[in-house]
Amino acid sequence: MPMHLVFGDDGSPSADVAWLWLNSHEWPDWEIEILTAVPDRVGSVFPTSGDPSPPRLWIASSAPVPLNHVRVPGDPRLALASRRESDLIVVGPRGRGLLKSLHLGSTAEWLMHDPPAPLLIARHGRPTRRVVVCADGSHDSNAAISALLSLPWLPTAEVTVVSVPEVDVDADTVATTAAARIGERAQSVRRHVVTIDDLTVFYNPRDEILRVVETWPADMVVLGTRGISGWAEAIRAGSIATSLAAHAPCSVLMAHQGQHASSA
């Protein structure tokens, strides 16, 4: 059975960027469902845009990927939330339509609090060559790594595993274990264990992640969203995931325990 990817398409410039990102990668043995939410003529309160956009065309020079265009009435969040058997959901960081005008947040922001499947928020259209993985040893962090390992183009990417010391978490061991797992498929992998000064009382894991992303320019950040450790609890509250999705100069891949995803 081919792997199943769902692309949330609202016809916005943000969706165009996400589509370009998809076309910048190889997807052998994958199929893509292009899901577009359209106004519900019966009277949905969550229309996304006016007239339906034309079907997407595969524009990459690489081998074509099977495309299935699906149009559903009403709220795009509910439509995407129903795709829990998917291996990956791809959306742009900002959409358009009624949700945005009411300041209720984008579809991406809503989905990231409880992703129905591994969720990728594409912020650019270039190929992914450098990946930063946030490892904390939780089941959710491991689920995010599994989602990364399922991507067919990972063998062409370099990976940096970032781990932050926490109570009852040996950051060095966590980073070593994650790097060994990822190293079986990635082009190369290195570890980055954050050193916290003994005099430092408070620190923000988000800042540590962004520092690595900026000093070692990354194309993607990978993290778990509903973990059980201190770092993951902060992510669970939405602050780190939301900040990365909004401010990281790269795409963000997130997942949590219990999602349907190939363990690769």
N, C-alpha and C positions, 0 to 999 in steps of 0.2 A: 504494500500500500504506500502511495506517495505521502510525503509530509504535507501538511495543510497549513497555508498561510492566509490570513485574512487582512486585507488592506481596507481601512476605513477611509472612504473617499467622499468628501463633501464639495469637491470642485474648487476649493480655495487654493490660494498660492501656497499655503502650508502643505496641503495635500499634494500639490505638484512637486514640491521638494521631496516629500516622502516617496512619491512614485519614481523620481529620479534616483533616489537612494536604492530602491529595489532594483532598478535597471542597471545599477552600477556593480551588481554582484551576480555571481553564478548561482543558479538554483536547480541543479540536477536532482531529479527524483522528488521535486516539490511541485505542488499546484497552488495557484493563487486565486482566492475568492475576492473579488472587488465588490465591496458592500457599500451601497449608496443609500442613505436615508432621504426620502423625498416627502414633500408635503402630503399629509393625509387628507384626501379630498373629503373624507367623512367629517373631519373636524379635529384633528390632532392638535394639541397645544404645543407640540414640540417639532414644528417643521424646521428644516435646516437651511434650505436655500429655495430659490424660485424654481425655474425649470430644471429638470434633470440634466446633468452634464453628459456629453457624448461618451460612449464607451472608451475606456483606456486602451491604448495600443502598446504592445511591447516594443520599445524603441532601442533596446540594447542591441549591439552587434553580435552578442553571444547567442547561444542556442535559445530559441523561444521557449517560454514556459506556458503550460496549460492555464488559460484564464477563464474564470467563470464570473460573469457580471450578474450581480443580484441587487435588485432594488426593493427596499422595504419601506412601508409608510411609517412616518412618525419619528420618534426619538432615536437618534443614532446611538446613544449610550445603551439603551435597552437592546438594540439590535446587536451591538458588539458584545454586550454582556452575555448574550445567549450562545456565543461561540466558544463555549468552555471546552470543547473537544479539539480545538485548534492547537497547533504546535507553536504558532506565533501570530500575534496581532501587531500590525504596523499602522501608526497614525502620525500625523504631523502635530507639532506642539500647540498650534492654535487653529481653531476652525472659524466658522462664521455662522450667522443666522440668529435665531431667537435666543438661544442660550447665552451667547456672547452679549447681545444687546441688553439682556436682563442682569448682566454681571453675575451669572451663576457659574461661571467658569467654563473652560473648554471641555470637550469630550475627553481629551487626554487627561486633564486634571481630575475629572470624575473617575475615570477608569483606574488611575494609578492607586487609588485608595484600596481597591480590591480587584486587581487585574483578573479577569476570567481565565486568562491564559498568559504565558509569557508575553509581555508588552514591550514593544520597541517604539520610542518616540524619536522620530528621525528629524534632526535639526539641519541636515545638510544633504547634498546629493552625491558626495564623493565616495569612492570605495573605502571600506574599513581596513586600514593598515595597522593601526595601533589601538589597543584595547586596554583599559584600566579595569581590573576586577576588584571589587571591594569584598574582602573575605573576613568573616567574623566567626566561622565555624558553625553557624546555626543551620538548621534544616532549610531555611529560606535562602540563605546564602548559597548552600549547595544546590538548591533548585535553580537559582540563577545561573550557576556554573553549568548545570545540565543543559539549560536553554542555550547557553553560549556554545557548548560542545555539539549541539545538534545542527549548528549553522554550517552549511557545506563549504563555505569559503574560509573558515577559520585557519586552515593550513597555510594561508597566505598572509596571516596577521601576526604581529608581535604583541605579546601580552605582558603587562606589569600587574602583579598581584599586590594589592595594598592591604595591610592589616594594622589595626590600632590596638595597643595594649588596653585591656579591661580587667576588671575583677573577675577571677576564675576563668580567664581566657589567656592562654599562652599564645601571644600574637605570632611569635616566631614559628611555633609548631603549626598553627593555622595556615600561615603563609606557605610554609614548606609543603604541607599536605595538598593545598589547593594548586600550587605551582606544579607539583608532580602529576596531578590529575590532568591539568590543562596542557602540560608539556607533551602529553601523548599525541596531541592533535595540532597544536599551534606551531607556527613556524619557529618561534622562540618564546621563552618565558623568563621573567626575572621577578625577584621578590623586592618589596619595599616595605619594611616594618617601620612604622612611625615611632620615633624616639620621643618620649615625653619626659621633660625635665622633672626631677623630684620635687621642685618648688612650684610646679604648675598645678594649680588646684582645679581650674576649669579649662577645657579645650573643646573646640567644636569639630567633630569628625568631618562635617561638610567642608570646612576650610582646609582640612588636611587632604581630602579627596581633590578639591579644586586646585590645590597647590601642585599636586602631582600631575593633574590633567594639563595644567598650564606650563609647567616646567618640562614635561615630557609630552608634547602636544598629542593628545589622543583624539581618535575619531569616535570612540564609544566608551561609555562607562557602564559597567554591569554590577547590579546589586540586588540583594533580597529585600523584600518590602514588609514582611511580617515576621521578623525573627523574635528571639526570646532573650537575647543578651542586651546589655545596656545600649550599645550602638544600634542594634536592630530595633530596640524599643523606640528609639528616637525616630528611626525610619518609619516604624509602624504608625507613629503619630502624624506622619506626613511631612514634617519639616524638612528633612534631608532630601527625600525623594522629590518633593515639590520644588525645593531650591535647585536641585540638580537639573530637573526637567526645565525649569525656567531660566536658569543662569549658566549652566554648563555650556561651553562652546562646542559641544559635540552631541551625538545621539546618546540616548539612555535606554538600556535594556534592563527590565526589572521582572522579577518572578517571586512566587512564594510557594511554600510547601503545599502539596495536594493538587497542584495544577496538572493538567494533562500535557506532558512534554516528553519527547524522546530523551532518554538518558545518555544516548550516544556512546 
